[in-house]
Amino acid sequence: MVKQTEKEGSLMSQPYYRPTFIQIDLQAIKTNIKHLKEILPESTKIMAVVKANAYGHGAIEVANAALQAGATQLAVATPEEALQLRDAGIIADILVLGASPISFLHIAAERNITLTAYSFEWLFATRHFTKPFKTHIKIDSGMGRIGIVQEEELQAALAFIKERDWIEITGVYTHFSTADEEDEHHLKKQIAVFERMLHLFEQRPAIVHTSNSAATLRISDQHWDAVRFGISMYGIAPSPWMEENLPFPLISALSLHTEVVHVKRVKKGATIGYGATYTATSDEWIATLPIGYADGFLRKLHNQFVLIKGKRMPIVGKICMDQCMIRLDEQVNIGEKVVLLGKQMNEEIRIEEWANALQTIPYEICCTFSNRLPRLYSK
Ligand SMILES: *Cc1c(COP(=O)(O)O)cnc(C)c1O
Protein backbone atom coordinates (compact mmCIF):
# COMPACT_ATOMS: atom_id res chain seq x y z
CA MET A 1 0.00 0.00 0.00
CA VAL A 2 2.80 2.46 -0.74
CA LYS A 3 0.38 4.03 -3.20
CA GLN A 4 -1.95 4.92 -0.34
CA THR A 5 0.91 6.37 1.66
CA GLU A 6 1.81 8.75 -1.12
CA LYS A 7 -1.78 9.67 -1.84
CA GLU A 8 -2.55 10.48 1.76
CA GLY A 9 0.52 12.65 1.96
CA SER A 10 1.91 10.64 4.82
CA LEU A 11 5.14 11.34 6.66
CA MET A 12 5.53 7.61 7.12
CA SER A 13 8.42 6.12 5.23
CA GLN A 14 7.56 2.45 5.77
CA PRO A 15 5.34 0.85 3.18
CA TYR A 16 2.32 -1.04 4.41
CA TYR A 17 0.13 -3.56 2.67
CA ARG A 18 -3.02 -4.04 4.72
CA PRO A 19 -5.35 -1.15 3.86
CA THR A 20 -6.21 -0.45 7.51
CA PHE A 21 -4.85 2.72 9.10
CA ILE A 22 -5.42 5.66 11.38
CA GLN A 23 -5.38 9.04 9.69
CA ILE A 24 -4.20 11.96 11.80
CA ASP A 25 -5.11 15.45 10.66
CA LEU A 26 -2.29 17.58 12.09
CA GLN A 27 -3.99 20.72 10.82
CA ALA A 28 -6.94 19.96 13.12
CA ILE A 29 -4.55 19.85 16.08
CA LYS A 30 -2.98 23.13 15.03
CA THR A 31 -6.38 24.77 14.57
CA ASN A 32 -7.54 23.64 18.03
CA ILE A 33 -4.42 25.22 19.53
CA LYS A 34 -4.88 28.39 17.50
CA HIS A 35 -8.47 28.73 18.70
CA LEU A 36 -7.35 28.17 22.28
CA LYS A 37 -4.67 30.85 21.95
CA GLU A 38 -7.35 33.30 20.86
CA ILE A 39 -9.31 32.90 24.11
CA LEU A 40 -6.33 32.73 26.51
CA PRO A 41 -4.61 35.77 27.97
CA GLU A 42 -1.49 36.51 25.94
CA SER A 43 0.82 35.66 28.84
CA THR A 44 -0.64 32.16 29.32
CA LYS A 45 1.55 29.50 27.76
CA ILE A 46 0.26 26.27 26.25
CA MET A 47 1.83 23.01 27.40
CA ALA A 48 0.84 20.31 24.89
CA VAL A 49 0.17 17.02 26.70
CA VAL A 50 1.55 14.25 24.46
CA LYS A 51 1.69 11.38 26.95
CA ALA A 52 0.73 7.83 25.88
CA ASN A 53 2.01 8.40 22.33
CA ALA A 54 -0.03 11.61 22.16
CA TYR A 55 -3.21 9.79 23.20
CA GLY A 56 -2.51 7.28 20.43
CA HIS A 57 -2.04 9.98 17.77
CA GLY A 58 1.78 9.75 17.56
CA ALA A 59 3.96 11.66 20.03
CA ILE A 60 6.64 13.09 17.76
CA GLU A 61 4.35 14.25 14.97
CA VAL A 62 1.84 15.79 17.39
CA ALA A 63 4.55 17.45 19.49
CA ASN A 64 6.06 19.08 16.42
CA ALA A 65 2.66 20.21 15.14
CA ALA A 66 1.69 21.62 18.55
CA LEU A 67 4.96 23.54 18.85
CA GLN A 68 4.51 24.94 15.35
CA ALA A 69 1.00 26.07 16.26
CA GLY A 70 2.18 28.00 19.31
CA ALA A 71 2.48 25.57 22.20
CA THR A 72 5.75 26.35 23.96
CA GLN A 73 6.26 23.28 26.11
CA LEU A 74 5.37 19.61 26.29
CA ALA A 75 4.17 17.26 29.01
CA VAL A 76 4.49 13.47 29.11
CA ALA A 77 3.80 10.80 31.71
CA THR A 78 7.06 8.84 31.84
CA PRO A 79 10.85 9.22 31.45
CA GLU A 80 10.74 7.00 28.35
CA GLU A 81 8.23 9.30 26.68
CA ALA A 82 10.42 12.33 27.39
CA LEU A 83 13.48 10.60 25.95
CA GLN A 84 11.57 9.62 22.82
CA LEU A 85 10.90 13.31 22.14
CA ARG A 86 14.49 14.36 22.90
CA ASP A 87 15.82 11.57 20.68
CA ALA A 88 13.63 12.96 17.89
CA GLY A 89 15.46 16.27 18.21
CA ILE A 90 12.75 18.20 20.05
CA ILE A 91 14.35 20.90 22.20
CA ALA A 92 11.27 22.47 23.85
CA ASP A 93 10.87 22.14 27.63
CA ILE A 94 9.44 18.76 28.60
CA LEU A 95 7.76 18.07 31.94
CA VAL A 96 7.31 14.48 33.16
CA LEU A 97 3.96 14.51 34.98
CA GLY A 98 4.25 11.12 36.64
CA ALA A 99 6.57 9.82 39.34
CA SER A 100 10.11 9.43 37.96
CA PRO A 101 12.61 7.21 39.76
CA ILE A 102 15.68 8.96 41.18
CA SER A 103 17.84 6.74 38.95
CA PHE A 104 16.59 8.84 36.02
CA LEU A 105 17.66 12.15 37.59
CA HIS A 106 21.13 12.38 36.04
CA ILE A 107 19.73 11.69 32.56
CA ALA A 108 16.93 14.21 33.10
CA ALA A 109 19.52 16.82 34.11
CA GLU A 110 21.73 16.00 31.13
CA ARG A 111 18.89 16.19 28.63
CA ASN A 112 16.97 19.13 30.08
CA ILE A 113 13.94 17.12 31.13
CA THR A 114 11.91 18.56 34.01
CA LEU A 115 10.74 16.10 36.64
CA THR A 116 7.84 16.34 39.05
CA ALA A 117 8.72 16.66 42.74
CA TYR A 118 5.64 15.04 44.22
CA SER A 119 6.64 14.48 47.85
CA PHE A 120 9.27 15.52 50.40
CA GLU A 121 10.50 11.95 50.29
CA TRP A 122 11.21 12.17 46.56
CA LEU A 123 13.10 15.44 46.98
CA PHE A 124 15.07 14.05 49.93
CA ALA A 125 16.07 11.07 47.80
CA THR A 126 17.81 13.47 45.38
CA ARG A 127 20.23 14.63 48.12
CA HIS A 128 23.31 12.85 46.72
CA PHE A 129 22.84 14.42 43.29
CA THR A 130 24.43 17.85 43.40
CA LYS A 131 24.33 18.95 39.76
CA PRO A 132 21.68 21.39 38.50
CA PHE A 133 18.29 19.89 37.68
CA LYS A 134 14.83 21.29 37.03
CA THR A 135 11.64 20.32 38.78
CA HIS A 136 8.04 21.38 39.16
CA ILE A 137 6.53 20.85 42.59
CA LYS A 138 3.23 19.00 42.48
CA ILE A 139 0.54 19.89 44.99
CA ASP A 140 -2.26 17.39 45.63
CA SER A 141 -5.18 19.74 46.14
CA GLY A 142 -7.83 17.04 46.04
CA MET A 143 -7.07 14.60 43.23
CA GLY A 144 -5.55 12.11 45.66
CA ARG A 145 -2.99 10.74 43.20
CA ILE A 146 0.51 12.21 43.55
CA GLY A 147 1.57 15.48 45.13
CA ILE A 148 2.13 17.19 48.44
CA VAL A 149 -1.01 17.42 50.56
CA GLN A 150 0.12 18.91 53.88
CA GLU A 151 1.42 22.45 54.40
CA GLU A 152 4.13 21.10 56.74
CA GLU A 153 5.37 18.77 54.03
CA LEU A 154 5.56 21.63 51.54
CA GLN A 155 7.42 23.75 54.10
CA ALA A 156 9.93 20.95 54.65
CA ALA A 157 10.36 20.57 50.89
CA LEU A 158 10.91 24.31 50.42
CA ALA A 159 13.45 24.38 53.28
CA PHE A 160 15.28 21.43 51.72
CA ILE A 161 15.44 23.21 48.35
CA LYS A 162 16.54 26.51 49.89
CA GLU A 163 19.79 24.90 51.06
CA ARG A 164 20.52 23.48 47.61
CA ASP A 165 20.90 26.11 44.94
CA TRP A 166 21.38 23.47 42.22
CA ILE A 167 17.72 22.49 42.50
CA GLU A 168 15.84 24.72 40.13
CA ILE A 169 12.13 25.00 40.91
CA THR A 170 10.84 26.20 37.57
CA GLY A 171 7.20 25.45 38.28
CA VAL A 172 4.47 24.44 40.70
CA TYR A 173 1.22 22.78 39.74
CA THR A 174 -1.84 20.81 40.72
CA HIS A 175 -4.41 18.68 38.91
CA PHE A 176 -8.22 18.89 39.07
CA SER A 177 -10.40 15.81 39.40
CA THR A 178 -13.82 17.23 38.48
CA ALA A 179 -13.13 20.09 36.06
CA ASP A 180 -15.25 18.37 33.39
CA GLU A 181 -18.37 18.25 35.59
CA GLU A 182 -21.08 20.90 35.81
CA ASP A 183 -20.91 21.08 39.61
CA GLU A 184 -18.06 23.45 40.51
CA HIS A 185 -17.97 22.71 44.20
CA HIS A 186 -14.95 20.40 44.30
CA LEU A 187 -13.11 22.39 41.62
CA LYS A 188 -13.45 25.60 43.67
CA LYS A 189 -12.24 23.78 46.75
CA GLN A 190 -9.17 22.52 44.91
CA ILE A 191 -8.37 26.02 43.63
CA ALA A 192 -8.61 27.40 47.18
CA VAL A 193 -6.31 24.68 48.55
CA PHE A 194 -3.77 25.31 45.80
CA GLU A 195 -3.80 29.08 46.39
CA ARG A 196 -3.20 28.54 50.10
CA MET A 197 -0.21 26.32 49.32
CA LEU A 198 1.16 28.90 46.84
CA HIS A 199 1.39 31.44 49.68
CA LEU A 200 4.05 29.29 51.33
CA PHE A 201 6.50 30.00 48.51
CA GLU A 202 8.86 32.89 49.30
CA GLN A 203 9.34 33.30 45.61
CA ARG A 204 6.69 32.11 43.23
CA PRO A 205 8.15 29.74 40.59
CA ALA A 206 8.13 30.93 36.98
CA ILE A 207 5.39 28.62 35.75
CA VAL A 208 2.33 28.09 37.94
CA HIS A 209 -0.16 25.80 36.20
CA THR A 210 -3.37 24.05 37.15
CA SER A 211 -5.65 23.51 34.18
CA ASN A 212 -6.26 20.39 32.10
CA SER A 213 -8.41 20.73 28.97
CA ALA A 214 -11.67 20.90 30.91
CA ALA A 215 -10.50 23.62 33.29
CA THR A 216 -8.82 25.47 30.42
CA LEU A 217 -12.01 25.59 28.39
CA ARG A 218 -14.40 26.46 31.21
CA ILE A 219 -12.59 29.09 33.27
CA SER A 220 -10.84 31.90 31.53
CA ASP A 221 -9.34 33.84 34.40
CA GLN A 222 -7.72 31.15 36.55
CA HIS A 223 -4.96 29.87 34.33
CA TRP A 224 -1.89 31.30 36.00
CA ASP A 225 1.09 31.00 33.64
CA ALA A 226 0.34 27.92 31.55
CA VAL A 227 -2.36 25.36 30.75
CA ARG A 228 -1.91 21.66 30.20
CA PHE A 229 -3.87 21.00 27.03
CA GLY A 230 -4.49 17.30 26.38
CA ILE A 231 -7.67 15.66 25.11
CA SER A 232 -9.14 18.77 23.49
CA MET A 233 -5.99 19.47 21.50
CA TYR A 234 -6.97 16.28 19.69
CA GLY A 235 -10.44 17.70 19.10
CA ILE A 236 -12.29 15.73 21.74
CA ALA A 237 -14.45 17.23 24.50
CA PRO A 238 -13.38 16.14 28.02
CA SER A 239 -16.93 15.03 28.87
CA PRO A 240 -20.48 15.10 27.46
CA TRP A 241 -21.27 18.09 29.68
CA MET A 242 -18.21 19.97 28.41
CA GLU A 243 -19.25 19.16 24.85
CA GLU A 244 -22.35 21.32 25.41
CA ASN A 245 -20.29 24.12 26.93
CA LEU A 246 -17.30 24.63 24.64
CA PRO A 247 -16.02 28.16 23.97
CA PHE A 248 -15.14 27.16 20.39
CA PRO A 249 -15.84 24.10 18.24
CA LEU A 250 -13.20 21.36 18.47
CA ILE A 251 -11.98 19.61 15.34
CA SER A 252 -11.21 15.92 15.79
CA ALA A 253 -7.86 14.83 14.41
CA LEU A 254 -8.22 11.06 14.35
CA SER A 255 -10.11 8.89 11.87
CA LEU A 256 -9.97 5.14 11.32
CA HIS A 257 -10.07 3.58 7.86
CA THR A 258 -10.06 0.27 6.07
CA GLU A 259 -11.27 -1.27 2.81
CA VAL A 260 -13.54 -4.15 1.88
CA VAL A 261 -11.35 -7.18 1.11
CA HIS A 262 -14.04 -9.79 0.45
CA VAL A 263 -17.71 -9.68 -0.59
CA LYS A 264 -20.17 -12.53 -0.89
CA ARG A 265 -23.85 -13.29 -1.27
CA VAL A 266 -25.00 -15.62 1.52
CA LYS A 267 -28.23 -17.62 1.64
CA LYS A 268 -30.93 -17.13 4.22
CA GLY A 269 -29.91 -19.20 7.27
CA ALA A 270 -26.14 -18.85 6.73
CA THR A 271 -24.20 -18.14 9.90
CA ILE A 272 -21.37 -15.65 10.30
CA GLY A 273 -18.35 -15.69 12.63
CA TYR A 274 -17.18 -17.47 15.77
CA GLY A 275 -19.96 -19.03 17.77
CA ALA A 276 -22.26 -18.78 14.72
CA THR A 277 -24.05 -16.02 16.60
CA TYR A 278 -25.40 -14.27 13.50
CA THR A 279 -27.81 -15.94 11.11
CA ALA A 280 -28.80 -14.30 7.82
CA THR A 281 -32.56 -13.69 7.89
CA SER A 282 -32.73 -13.53 4.07
CA ASP A 283 -30.25 -13.72 1.21
CA GLU A 284 -27.71 -11.05 2.13
CA TRP A 285 -24.52 -9.33 0.98
CA ILE A 286 -21.76 -9.79 3.55
CA ALA A 287 -18.36 -8.07 3.42
CA THR A 288 -15.18 -8.86 5.35
CA LEU A 289 -12.98 -6.07 6.72
CA PRO A 290 -9.31 -6.52 7.66
CA ILE A 291 -9.52 -5.06 11.17
CA GLY A 292 -10.15 -6.72 14.52
CA TYR A 293 -9.72 -6.52 18.23
CA ALA A 294 -5.93 -6.80 18.01
CA ASP A 295 -6.07 -3.36 16.37
CA GLY A 296 -8.26 -1.92 19.13
CA PHE A 297 -11.55 -2.62 17.32
CA LEU A 298 -12.82 -4.24 20.46
CA ARG A 299 -15.27 -7.15 20.59
CA LYS A 300 -17.76 -5.11 22.63
CA LEU A 301 -18.21 -2.91 19.52
CA HIS A 302 -20.11 -5.74 17.79
CA ASN A 303 -23.34 -3.72 17.76
CA GLN A 304 -21.62 -0.80 16.02
CA PHE A 305 -21.75 0.39 12.44
CA VAL A 306 -19.17 1.32 9.83
CA LEU A 307 -19.54 3.78 6.96
CA ILE A 308 -19.57 2.67 3.33
CA LYS A 309 -20.62 5.07 0.55
CA GLY A 310 -21.69 7.46 3.30
CA LYS A 311 -24.14 4.97 4.83
CA ARG A 312 -24.12 3.03 8.09
CA MET A 313 -23.65 -0.72 7.71
CA PRO A 314 -23.97 -3.01 10.76
CA ILE A 315 -21.29 -5.34 12.01
CA VAL A 316 -22.57 -8.92 12.07
CA GLY A 317 -21.28 -11.73 14.23
CA LYS A 318 -18.37 -11.46 16.60
CA ILE A 319 -15.36 -9.26 15.88
CA CYS A 320 -12.33 -11.52 15.34
CA MET A 321 -8.72 -10.74 16.26
CA ASP A 322 -7.83 -9.47 12.79
CA GLN A 323 -11.06 -9.34 10.80
CA CYS A 324 -14.76 -8.63 11.08
CA MET A 325 -17.85 -8.94 8.93
CA ILE A 326 -20.53 -6.42 8.01
CA ARG A 327 -23.89 -6.64 6.25
CA LEU A 328 -24.28 -4.57 3.09
CA ASP A 329 -27.48 -3.19 1.60
CA GLU A 330 -26.07 -3.77 -1.89
CA GLN A 331 -23.07 -5.36 -3.54
CA VAL A 332 -19.90 -3.27 -3.35
CA ASN A 333 -16.50 -3.68 -4.99
CA ILE A 334 -13.42 -5.12 -3.37
CA GLY A 335 -11.39 -2.13 -2.24
CA GLU A 336 -14.47 -0.05 -1.35
CA LYS A 337 -13.44 2.53 1.25
CA VAL A 338 -14.70 1.98 4.81
CA VAL A 339 -14.65 4.54 7.63
CA LEU A 340 -14.90 3.12 11.15
CA LEU A 341 -14.37 6.45 12.92
CA GLY A 342 -14.70 9.82 11.26
CA LYS A 343 -16.64 11.33 8.38
CA GLN A 344 -17.67 9.87 5.05
CA MET A 345 -19.83 12.05 2.84
CA ASN A 346 -22.62 13.38 5.08
CA GLU A 347 -22.38 10.71 7.73
CA GLU A 348 -20.04 10.58 10.73
CA ILE A 349 -19.15 8.08 13.45
CA ARG A 350 -17.68 9.86 16.44
CA ILE A 351 -15.44 8.47 19.12
CA GLU A 352 -18.12 9.42 21.69
CA GLU A 353 -20.41 6.85 20.06
CA TRP A 354 -17.84 4.13 20.67
CA ALA A 355 -17.30 5.40 24.19
CA ASN A 356 -21.01 4.93 24.89
CA ALA A 357 -21.01 1.44 23.41
CA LEU A 358 -17.97 0.49 25.47
CA GLN A 359 -19.15 2.33 28.60
CA THR A 360 -15.89 4.22 28.77
CA ILE A 361 -14.46 7.62 27.88
CA PRO A 362 -12.91 8.70 24.55
CA TYR A 363 -9.51 9.02 26.30
CA GLU A 364 -9.37 5.26 26.80
CA ILE A 365 -10.36 4.46 23.22
CA CYS A 366 -7.58 6.65 21.76
CA CYS A 367 -4.98 4.84 23.84
CA THR A 368 -6.33 1.40 22.94
CA PHE A 369 -5.44 1.52 19.24
CA SER A 370 -2.56 -0.86 18.81
CA ASN A 371 0.79 -0.29 17.13
CA ARG A 372 -0.33 -2.57 14.32
CA LEU A 373 -2.34 0.33 12.91
CA PRO A 374 -0.09 2.67 10.93
CA ARG A 375 -0.68 6.35 11.66
CA LEU A 376 -0.76 8.41 8.49
CA TYR A 377 -0.39 12.17 8.71
CA SER A 378 -2.03 14.61 6.40
CA LYS A 379 -0.26 17.93 6.18
C1 LIG B 1 -3.22 13.82 31.39
C2 LIG B 1 -3.01 15.04 32.21
C3 LIG B 1 -3.40 16.29 31.72
C4 LIG B 1 -4.20 16.47 30.45
O1 LIG B 1 -5.56 16.25 30.71
P1 LIG B 1 -6.66 16.41 29.58
O2 LIG B 1 -7.95 16.17 30.28
O3 LIG B 1 -6.37 15.38 28.55
O4 LIG B 1 -6.52 17.78 29.03
C5 LIG B 1 -3.07 17.39 32.47
N1 LIG B 1 -2.41 17.27 33.65
C6 LIG B 1 -2.04 16.08 34.15
C7 LIG B 1 -1.34 16.03 35.45
C8 LIG B 1 -2.33 14.93 33.45
O5 LIG B 1 -1.98 13.74 33.97
PDBQT file of the ligand as one rigid body, heavy atoms in Angstrom, charges set to zero:
ROOT
HETATM    1  C1  LIG A 401      -3.218  13.825  31.388  1.00  0.00    +0.000 C 
HETATM    2  C2  LIG A 401      -3.007  15.038  32.207  1.00  0.00    +0.000 A 
HETATM    3  C3  LIG A 401      -3.400  16.290  31.724  1.00  0.00    +0.000 A 
HETATM    4  C4  LIG A 401      -4.200  16.470  30.448  1.00  0.00    +0.000 C 
HETATM    5  O1  LIG A 401      -5.557  16.247  30.710  1.00  0.00    +0.000 OA
HETATM    6  P1  LIG A 401      -6.664  16.414  29.577  1.00  0.00    +0.000 P 
HETATM    7  O2  LIG A 401      -7.950  16.167  30.279  1.00  0.00    +0.000 OA
HETATM    8  O3  LIG A 401      -6.372  15.385  28.552  1.00  0.00    +0.000 OA
HETATM    9  O4  LIG A 401      -6.521  17.780  29.030  1.00  0.00    +0.000 OA
HETATM   10  C5  LIG A 401      -3.072  17.389  32.474  1.00  0.00    +0.000 A 
HETATM   11  N1  LIG A 401      -2.412  17.273  33.648  1.00  0.00    +0.000 NA
HETATM   12  C6  LIG A 401      -2.043  16.080  34.150  1.00  0.00    +0.000 A 
HETATM   13  C7  LIG A 401      -1.339  16.030  35.454  1.00  0.00    +0.000 C 
HETATM   14  C8  LIG A 401      -2.327  14.930  33.454  1.00  0.00    +0.000 A 
HETATM   15  O5  LIG A 401      -1.978  13.740  33.968  1.00  0.00    +0.000 OA
ENDROOT
TORSDOF 0
